[in-house]
């Protein structure tokens, strides 16, 4: 016995055959609209204050049918385009018997164009009284039962088009995402930065600690890697006298899935010659304040149960003080891996035996500090072992000039004064090689081509990386990264 969905599909196929039997192409190539739905509603509002002679007699609009109500000789249809929703009114006498019969063959999900005059019903509904219509696309699949608010989370992610058709909030989220990226570009462009593009397929991996995705180039007969960061190529451009550069693009890391992690995500990375991490810190505050005001009209943002205030200056605290206050551990008291590991084990803190001291400190940060950093906060001055590409902090050779920015209990940015001493950079890479041989596969091997470039001289430079997806989460009040990525990675469907 056929299921209900199968019966609905069959009915739609039969209607498609009927339409074609009338000599009508249900999938025409084009349709020219005089107005979007939003513009049509604006025209109606303007006409209501004008004389009859000034009114536009006919307009043409198009959209997807989201509601279809027949009442004998009259039919009301709601359509939605990418801008708004409007009601159509059709009368059998005005359309004619055949056209009206065809109109009643339409289903929710079909896309039509319509021509007619605007008016407002007695209930105040903006309406187009149609004198004719055109079938632009016959839908063979029904919309979800609750097309006005698809709630099946799995379906929303796997069939994002249904989510966008059904959920106004989802559409608004992705419109805001596009605006955030545009505002980010405007901010940097106005400060003299140049937007560039660097390779996604790379012969070596660097710029972060992460497992890469590997692919094979058959013609070259060599393995290539999807980039885990844009850093090392952008620094090459600073060496090449591009003093201010940035790139907004996709990054790929072969890691697990969570509400804060997706294997491919979008970052901004920027590099400014003759700047240090204090300069970059100030720029981050100014940029996010600018985006908040331009996007929302305020620096105060609702996120979960919190109201985040992005007004500068943000709170600043050193990594050492943050971990000491939250966990009771002063990592300076445990100068090697074994002593820090023993201290953590004595406190029943889970310890990965393959991780060295830097990664253990990072674990303390992730467990005890990060979840509690709700208001915008900069955590400063990290151990050298955690930051192989950052310049040492004057006065303390064990630390580097680095900060991470947090808000809403998650990291949103990472930055440092870039290490430009090629001899020390090679030494740092060699130390990493030893850690990799001890079992930490996230650590990458030295990039000889980058080291060669660095030997030609790079000016003092401040570098920045911003997680755009997480920024969008904050500005749209979304608790999961899957809500702000149009097509998030999901487990294979059985």
C-alpha positions in Angstrom: 0.0 0.0 0.0 1.4 3.4 -1.0 2.3 5.8 1.8 0.7 9.2 2.1 3.9 10.9 0.7 3.9 8.5 -2.3 0.2 9.3 -3.0 0.9 13.1 -2.8 3.8 12.7 -5.2 1.6 10.7 -7.6 -1.0 13.4 -7.4 1.6 16.1 -8.3 2.9 14.0 -11.2 -0.7 13.7 -12.5 -1.1 17.5 -12.2 2.2 17.9 -14.1 0.8 15.8 -16.9 -2.4 17.8 -17.0 -0.4 21.1 -17.3 1.7 19.7 -20.1 -1.5 18.4 -21.8 -2.7 22.0 -22.0 0.4 22.9 -24.0 2.0 24.7 -21.1 5.7 24.4 -20.3 5.8 24.0 -16.4 9.5 24.9 -16.4 10.0 28.0 -18.6 13.4 29.6 -19.0 12.6 33.0 -17.6 10.1 35.4 -16.1 10.6 39.2 -15.8 9.3 40.7 -12.6 8.6 44.4 -12.3 9.0 44.3 -8.5 10.1 42.0 -5.7 7.4 41.2 -3.1 9.0 43.6 -0.7 9.0 46.4 -3.3 5.3 45.6 -4.2 4.3 46.1 -0.6 6.2 49.4 -0.5 4.4 50.4 -3.7 1.0 49.6 -2.1 1.9 51.7 1.0 2.9 54.6 -1.2 -0.2 54.3 -3.4 -2.4 54.5 -0.3 -1.4 58.1 0.1 -1.7 59.0 -3.6 -4.5 60.0 -5.9 -6.0 57.4 -8.3 -4.2 58.9 -11.3 -0.8 58.3 -9.7 -1.3 54.7 -8.9 0.5 51.9 -10.8 -2.1 49.9 -12.5 -0.3 46.5 -12.8 2.8 45.0 -11.4 4.4 41.5 -11.9 5.9 39.5 -9.1 6.9 35.9 -8.6 7.4 33.5 -5.7 6.8 30.1 -4.1 3.3 29.1 -3.0 3.1 28.7 0.8 -0.6 28.7 1.2 -3.6 27.8 -1.1 -7.2 28.5 -0.1 -10.1 28.0 -2.5 -13.6 29.4 -1.7 -15.8 28.5 -4.6 -15.4 31.2 -7.1 -12.5 32.8 -5.3 -9.0 31.6 -4.4 -6.4 33.1 -2.0 -2.7 32.2 -2.5 0.2 33.2 -0.4 3.6 33.4 -2.2 7.0 34.2 -0.9 10.1 35.3 -2.7 13.5 36.1 -1.3 12.3 39.3 0.2 8.8 38.9 1.8 5.4 37.3 1.6 2.2 38.6 -0.1 -1.3 37.3 -0.7 -2.7 36.8 -4.2 -6.4 37.0 -4.9 -8.0 35.2 -7.9 -11.6 35.4 -9.1 -13.0 32.8 -11.5 -15.0 35.3 -13.5 -12.0 37.6 -14.0 -9.5 34.8 -14.9 -11.9 32.7 -17.0 -13.0 29.2 -16.5 -9.9 27.4 -18.0 -7.3 29.6 -16.3 -9.1 29.3 -13.0 -9.2 25.5 -13.3 -5.5 25.5 -13.9 -4.9 27.8 -10.9 -6.6 25.2 -8.7 -4.2 22.6 -9.9 -1.3 24.4 -8.2 0.2 23.0 -5.0 2.2 24.4 -2.1 5.8 24.6 -3.2 5.0 25.5 -6.8 6.6 28.7 -8.1 4.4 31.1 -10.1 4.5 34.6 -11.5 1.5 36.8 -11.3 0.3 40.2 -12.8 -2.3 42.4 -11.3 -3.2 45.4 -9.2 -2.4 46.0 -5.5 -5.0 46.5 -2.8 -5.5 45.8 0.9 -8.2 43.5 2.2 -10.7 44.4 4.9 -8.3 42.7 7.4 -5.4 44.9 6.2 -3.6 42.2 4.2 -1.5 43.4 1.3 -2.9 41.6 -1.8 -2.4 41.4 -5.5 -5.6 41.0 -7.5 -4.3 38.8 -10.3 -5.4 39.2 -13.9 -3.2 36.4 -15.1 -0.4 34.0 -13.8 2.4 31.9 -15.2 3.6 28.6 -13.9 7.3 28.8 -13.4 8.1 25.5 -11.7 5.9 22.6 -10.7 7.1 21.1 -7.4 6.9 17.3 -7.3 7.8 17.0 -3.6 5.4 18.4 -0.9 6.8 20.9 1.6 7.1 19.7 5.2 3.8 19.5 7.1 4.8 22.5 9.1 6.3 24.5 6.3 6.0 27.6 8.4 8.5 26.3 10.9 10.4 23.1 10.1 11.5 21.7 13.5 13.1 18.4 12.5 16.8 19.4 13.3 18.3 16.6 11.2 16.2 17.5 8.2 17.0 21.2 8.6 20.7 20.5 8.3 20.5 17.8 5.6 17.9 19.6 3.5 18.9 23.2 4.2 16.7 24.4 1.3 13.6 23.2 3.2 14.9 25.1 6.3 15.3 28.3 4.3 11.9 27.9 2.7 10.2 27.2 6.0 12.1 29.2 8.7 12.3 32.9 8.6 14.8 32.9 11.5 17.2 30.7 9.5 17.0 33.0 6.5 17.7 36.0 8.7 20.7 34.2 10.2 22.4 33.6 6.9 21.6 37.1 5.7 23.3 38.4 8.8 26.3 36.1 8.2 26.8 37.7 4.7 26.5 41.2 6.2 29.1 40.4 8.9 31.6 39.3 6.3 30.9 42.4 4.2 31.3 44.6 7.2 34.6 42.9 8.1 35.9 43.5 4.6 34.8 47.2 4.8 36.6 47.7 8.1 39.8 46.2 6.9 39.7 47.8 3.4 39.2 51.2 5.0 42.3 50.6 7.1 44.4 50.0 4.0 44.5 46.2 4.1 44.6 44.3 0.8 42.4 41.2 0.3 44.3 38.3 -1.2 43.9 34.6 -2.0 46.3 31.8 -1.0 46.4 28.1 -1.9 43.9 25.7 -0.5 45.8 22.7 -1.8 49.3 22.8 -0.2 52.4 20.6 -0.4 53.1 21.2 3.3 50.9 21.9 6.3 51.6 24.6 8.8 50.2 27.6 10.7 48.3 25.6 13.3 48.3 22.3 15.2 45.7 20.1 13.6 45.4 16.9 11.5 45.0 17.7 7.8 42.9 16.1 5.1 45.1 14.4 2.5 44.5 14.1 -1.2 46.6 12.8 -4.1 47.5 14.7 -7.3 47.8 12.1 -10.0 49.6 14.2 -12.6 52.3 15.3 -10.1 52.1 11.9 -8.3 52.3 13.5 -4.9 50.1 14.1 -1.9 48.6 17.4 -1.2 46.8 18.7 1.9 43.8 20.9 2.4 45.0 23.9 4.3 44.6 24.0 8.1 45.6 27.8 8.1 46.4 30.5 5.7 49.2 31.9 8.0 52.4 30.8 6.3 51.4 32.0 2.8 50.2 35.3 4.1 53.5 35.9 5.8 55.2 35.3 2.5 53.2 38.2 1.2 54.4 40.5 4.0 57.9 39.4 3.2 57.1 40.5 -0.4 56.3 44.0 0.8 52.5 43.7 1.1 52.4 45.4 4.4 48.7 44.8 5.2 47.0 41.7 3.9 44.0 39.6 4.8 42.2 36.6 3.6 38.7 35.3 4.3 38.4 31.7 3.4 37.7 28.1 4.2 40.0 26.1 6.5 39.9 22.3 6.8 40.9 20.3 9.9 40.5 16.6 10.3 38.8 16.8 13.7 35.6 15.7 15.5 32.2 17.3 15.3 30.7 19.4 18.1 28.4 22.4 18.6 31.6 24.5 18.3 33.5 22.5 15.6 33.0 21.7 12.0 35.7 20.0 9.9 35.6 22.9 7.4 35.0 26.4 8.7 35.6 30.0 7.7 38.3 32.3 9.1 39.7 35.8 8.7 43.5 36.0 8.9 45.2 39.4 8.7 48.8 40.5 8.9 50.1 44.0 9.5 53.7 44.9 9.2 55.3 47.1 12.0 52.5 46.1 14.4 52.5 43.9 17.5 49.9 42.0 19.4 48.8 45.0 21.4 48.0 46.8 18.1 46.1 43.8 16.9 44.2 43.6 20.2 43.0 47.2 19.7 42.0 46.5 16.1 39.9 43.4 17.1 38.0 45.5 19.7 37.4 48.2 17.1 36.4 45.8 14.3 33.9 43.9 16.4 32.4 47.1 17.9 32.1 48.4 14.3 30.3 45.2 13.1 28.0 45.2 16.1 26.9 48.8 15.6 26.5 48.6 11.8 24.7 45.2 12.0 22.6 45.6 15.2 22.8 49.3 16.1 24.3 48.5 19.5 27.4 46.9 21.1 25.2 44.9 23.4 24.3 41.4 22.0 21.9 38.8 23.4 23.6 35.4 23.5 21.8 32.6 25.4 21.0 33.9 28.9 23.8 36.6 28.7 23.9 40.1 27.3 27.4 40.5 25.8 28.9 44.0 25.7 31.5 44.4 23.0 32.2 48.1 23.9 36.0 48.6 24.2 38.1 48.1 26.2 37.6 44.4 26.9 38.8 42.6 30.0 42.5 41.6 29.8 44.1 38.8 31.9 47.2 36.7 31.5 46.9 33.0 30.8 48.8 32.2 34.0 46.5 34.3 36.2 43.3 32.9 34.5 44.3 29.3 35.0 45.6 29.9 38.5 42.3 31.6 39.6 40.0 29.0 38.0 41.9 25.7 38.7 44.3 26.5 41.5 47.2 25.4 39.4 50.1 27.8 38.8 51.8 26.2 35.8 55.0 28.2 36.5 55.4 25.9 39.6 55.5 22.9 37.3 58.3 23.6 34.8 58.3 20.3 32.9 55.7 17.8 31.5 56.0 15.2 34.2 55.5 17.5 37.2 52.5 19.2 35.6 51.0 15.9 34.5 51.4 14.5 38.1 49.7 17.6 39.5 46.8 17.3 37.2 46.4 13.6 37.9 46.4 14.3 41.6 43.4 16.6 41.0 41.6 13.8 39.0 42.1 15.9 35.8 42.1 13.7 32.6 45.6 13.7 31.0 46.6 12.6 27.5 49.9 10.7 27.9 51.0 11.9 24.4 50.6 15.6 25.2 53.6 17.6 26.3 53.6 20.5 28.8 52.2 23.1 26.4 49.2 21.0 25.4 48.6 20.2 29.1 48.4 23.9 29.8 46.0 24.3 26.9 43.8 21.5 28.4 43.7 23.4 31.7 42.6 26.5 29.8 39.9 24.6 27.8 38.5 22.9 30.9 38.7 25.5 33.6 38.8 29.0 31.9 37.2 29.1 28.5 33.6 28.0 29.5 33.4 30.8 32.0 34.6 33.6 29.7 31.2 35.0 28.8 31.9 38.7 28.4 34.5 39.6 25.7 37.9 38.9 27.2 41.5 38.8 26.0 43.7 36.1 27.5 47.4 37.1 27.1 50.9 35.8 27.1 51.2 32.0 26.3 54.0 29.6 26.8 56.5 29.3 24.0 55.6 25.6 23.6 52.0 26.5 22.7 53.0 29.1 20.1 55.8 28.1 17.8 55.2 31.0 15.4 55.0 33.8 18.0 57.8 36.2 19.2 59.0 35.8 22.7 57.9 38.4 25.3 60.6 40.8 26.4 61.6 40.1 30.0 60.2 36.6 30.1 61.8 34.1 27.6 59.3 31.4 28.6 56.3 33.4 27.2 55.3 34.8 23.8 53.3 37.9 22.8 50.1 36.1 22.0 46.4 36.6 22.9 43.2 34.7 22.4 39.9 36.5 22.4 36.8 34.9 24.0 33.1 35.6 24.2 30.1 33.5 25.0 32.3 30.9 26.5 34.3 30.1 23.3 37.4 31.3 21.5 36.7 33.7 18.6 40.2 35.0 17.8 43.8 34.2 18.1 46.7 36.5 17.5 50.4 37.2 18.2 53.4 39.2 17.4 54.9 37.1 14.6 58.3 35.5 15.1 60.6 36.9 12.3 63.9 35.4 13.5 64.6 32.6 10.9 67.2 30.9 13.1 64.9 30.7 16.1 61.9 29.7 13.9 63.9 26.7 12.6 64.8 25.8 16.2 61.2 25.9 17.2 60.2 23.7 14.3 62.9 21.2 15.2 61.6 21.0 18.7 58.1 20.4 17.3 59.5 17.6 15.2 60.7 15.9 18.4 57.3 16.2 20.0 55.7 14.7 16.8 58.0 11.7 17.1 56.8 11.3 20.6 53.3 10.8 19.4 51.6 14.1 18.9 50.4 13.8 15.3 48.7 17.3 15.3 52.2 18.9 15.2 53.4 19.5 11.6 56.9 19.1 10.1 59.0 22.2 9.2 58.1 24.0 6.0 61.4 24.6 4.3 60.0 26.9 1.7 58.5 29.2 4.4 61.9 29.2 6.3 63.7 30.2 3.1 61.2 33.1 2.7 61.7 34.1 6.3 65.5 34.2 5.8 65.0 37.0 3.2 63.6 39.2 6.0 60.1 39.8 7.4 59.4 43.1 9.3 57.9 43.1 12.8 54.3 41.9 12.2 51.1 41.5 14.1 49.0 38.5 12.9 45.3 37.7 13.6 43.0 34.8 13.0 39.2 35.2 13.6 36.7 32.4 13.6 33.9 33.8 11.5 31.4 31.0 12.2 31.6 31.6 15.9 31.3 35.3 15.4 28.1 34.7 13.5 26.9 32.5 16.4 27.4 35.4 18.8 25.6 38.0 16.6 22.7 35.7 15.7 22.3 34.1 19.2 22.9 30.6 18.0 24.3 27.9 20.3 25.5 25.5 17.6 27.9 26.1 14.7 25.6 24.0 12.5 23.0 26.8 12.7 25.4 29.2 11.0 27.0 27.0 8.3 24.6 26.5 5.4 25.7 22.9 4.8 27.4 21.5 7.9 29.2 18.2 8.0 27.0 15.4 9.4 27.4 11.8 10.1 26.5 9.5 7.3 22.8 8.7 7.2 22.1 5.0 7.6 
